[in-house]
């Protein structure tokens, strides 16, 4: 298995998406790494380490949510710690805000699948393993999440520009 530190950015990003809080995300990453190191013997050679780590993180997060008995809060994507390669424009910030609001309206199950497949670039099989669900469920949730996201974004953008009548 490779050095675990190379997986920190991905773990932090997913933890932030799950918890909605930078401090809680850092705690979740630390708990994930502690669990991975203490159970390293369970890692199966030939599998992707990031999928194994994300699976551990997901299971820890679910346990924490169950213990608290609450649903996680979401954090706007524009508050993420990632440094952009190019300075964004005001339009980019507005688009990111709209996307964040749309993601927050998805069910947690749909949001998890969408983020793992689209953002973390896991395969359907890896996503199924991480979430502990069948591949067909991953495909179904992903399809519903994409459809719902399109619908929400279309509603946010409004009916489009008004057509003006030319008066002479």
C-alpha positions as MATLAB code, in Angstrom:
seq = 'XXXXXXXXXXXXXXXXXXXXXXXXXXXXXXXXXXXXXXXXXXXXXXXXXXXXXXXXXXXXXXXXXXXXXXXXXXXXXXXXXXXXXXXXXXXXXXXXXXXXXXXXXXXXXXXXXXXXXXXXXXXXXXXXXXXXXXXXXXXXXXXXXXXXXXXXXXXXXXXXXXXXXXXX';
ca = [
       0.000    0.000    0.000;
       1.195    3.503   -0.755;
       1.887    6.267    1.726;
      -1.379    7.279    3.391;
      -0.490   10.976    3.319;
      -0.969   11.106   -0.455;
      -4.666   10.374    0.131;
      -5.189   13.238    2.609;
      -6.577   15.789    0.105;
      -9.224   13.341   -1.111;
     -10.088   12.275    2.447;
     -10.372   15.885    3.599;
     -12.553   16.823    0.635;
     -14.952   13.939    1.185;
     -14.998   14.455    4.959;
     -15.842   18.117    4.429;
     -18.656   17.157    2.080;
     -20.004   14.678    4.630;
     -19.732   16.770    7.790;
     -20.152   20.327    6.560;
     -17.649   21.538    9.124;
     -13.886   21.940    8.802;
     -13.117   20.877   12.370;
     -15.439   17.875   12.273;
     -13.934   16.929    8.898;
     -10.402   17.032   10.319;
     -11.520   14.850   13.231;
     -13.132   12.400   10.814;
      -9.956   12.218    8.708;
      -7.879   11.580   11.835;
     -10.280    8.874   13.033;
     -10.186    7.314    9.563;
      -6.389    7.196    9.496;
      -6.241    5.767   13.020;
      -8.727    3.061   12.067;
      -6.839    2.295    8.825;
      -3.517    1.953   10.615;
      -4.950   -0.233   13.367;
      -6.658   -2.478   10.800;
      -4.038   -2.410    8.088;
      -3.983   -6.216    8.042;
      -7.525   -6.107    6.609;
      -6.443   -4.213    3.488;
      -6.654   -6.476    0.451;
      -3.695   -6.102   -1.909;
      -4.797   -5.378   -5.449;
      -7.581   -3.002   -4.383;
      -7.380    0.769   -4.516;
      -6.281    2.207   -1.151;
      -8.425    5.336   -1.579;
     -11.578    3.240   -1.922;
     -10.644    1.337    1.241;
      -9.980    4.586    3.126;
     -13.194    6.210    1.900;
     -15.108    3.111    2.965;
     -13.638    3.356    6.460;
     -14.492    7.069    6.543;
     -18.045    6.501    5.402;
     -18.640    3.814    8.023;
     -17.185    6.006   10.775;
     -19.326    8.922    9.663;
     -22.506    6.815    9.657;
     -21.665    5.602   13.174;
     -21.154    9.185   14.354;
     -24.432   10.341   12.799;
     -26.292    7.470   14.442;
     -24.722    8.289   17.811;
     -25.753   11.945   17.504;
     -29.130   11.073   16.039;
     -28.933   14.036   13.647;
     -28.462   14.642    9.969;
     -25.226   16.259    8.823;
     -25.086   19.895    7.822;
     -23.678   20.776    4.430;
     -20.968   23.335    3.808;
     -20.872   25.569    0.770;
     -18.278   24.377   -1.708;
     -16.832   27.875   -2.006;
     -15.645   27.597    1.612;
     -13.441   24.610    0.761;
      -9.739   24.936    1.448;
      -8.619   23.988   -2.048;
      -6.599   26.708   -3.733;
      -7.927   27.424   -7.222;
      -5.448   27.329  -10.070;
      -7.069   30.356  -11.703;
      -8.791   33.244   -9.992;
     -12.518   32.806  -10.433;
     -14.815   35.467  -11.719;
     -17.979   36.692  -10.057;
     -19.926   34.463  -12.442;
     -17.871   31.467  -11.299;
     -18.639   32.247   -7.664;
     -22.338   32.549   -8.423;
     -22.330   29.266  -10.343;
     -20.517   27.568   -7.456;
     -23.029   29.002   -4.991;
     -25.912   27.715   -7.133;
     -24.319   24.282   -7.376;
     -23.752   24.173   -3.623;
     -27.384   25.094   -2.946;
     -28.537   22.442   -5.406;
     -26.320   19.771   -3.828;
     -27.693   20.647   -0.394;
     -31.211   19.889   -1.668;
     -30.294   16.334   -2.681;
     -30.893   13.532   -0.212;
     -27.727   12.542    1.672;
     -27.748    9.183   -0.128;
     -27.885   10.815   -3.554;
     -25.262   13.419   -2.610;
     -22.839   10.728   -1.351;
     -23.063    8.713   -4.560;
     -22.799   11.806   -6.760;
     -19.709   13.086   -4.915;
     -17.939    9.721   -4.861;
     -18.503    9.059   -8.555;
     -18.193   12.577   -9.955;
     -15.801   14.345   -7.610;
     -13.712   11.478   -6.246;
     -13.854    9.576   -9.548;
     -14.545    6.190   -7.982;
     -16.011    3.462  -10.153;
     -19.547    2.255   -9.507;
     -18.120   -0.913   -7.943;
     -15.802    1.050   -5.640;
     -18.627    3.391   -4.671;
     -20.826    0.390   -3.893;
     -18.098   -1.036   -1.646;
     -17.544    2.297    0.108;
     -21.252    2.747    0.830;
     -22.019   -0.929    1.402;
     -24.787   -1.026   -1.199;
     -25.328   -2.962   -4.455;
     -23.940   -1.538   -7.719;
     -27.466   -1.246   -9.085;
     -28.402    0.992   -6.167;
     -25.370    3.180   -6.910;
     -26.474    3.516  -10.531;
     -30.060    4.273   -9.540;
     -29.107    6.884   -6.928;
     -26.625    8.492   -9.302;
     -29.210    8.734  -12.056;
     -31.794   10.221   -9.699;
     -29.209   12.624   -8.241;
     -28.173   13.881  -11.675;
     -31.795   14.315  -12.763;
     -32.681   16.142   -9.556;
     -29.579   18.331   -9.795;
     -30.492   19.347  -13.359;
     -34.028   20.104  -12.242;
     -32.902   22.224   -9.287;
     -30.345   24.139  -11.340;
     -32.935   24.804  -14.051;
     -35.318   26.184  -11.414;
     -32.573   28.366   -9.921;
     -31.704   29.879  -13.276;
     -35.311   30.929  -13.821;
     -37.245   31.023  -17.063;
     -34.425   32.693  -18.973;
     -34.089   36.170  -20.381;
     -37.270   38.050  -21.018;
     -38.096   38.627  -24.645;
     -38.593   42.304  -25.357;
     -41.047   43.528  -27.895;
     -39.637   45.988  -30.388;
     -41.694   49.187  -30.372;
     -41.236   51.872  -33.063;
];
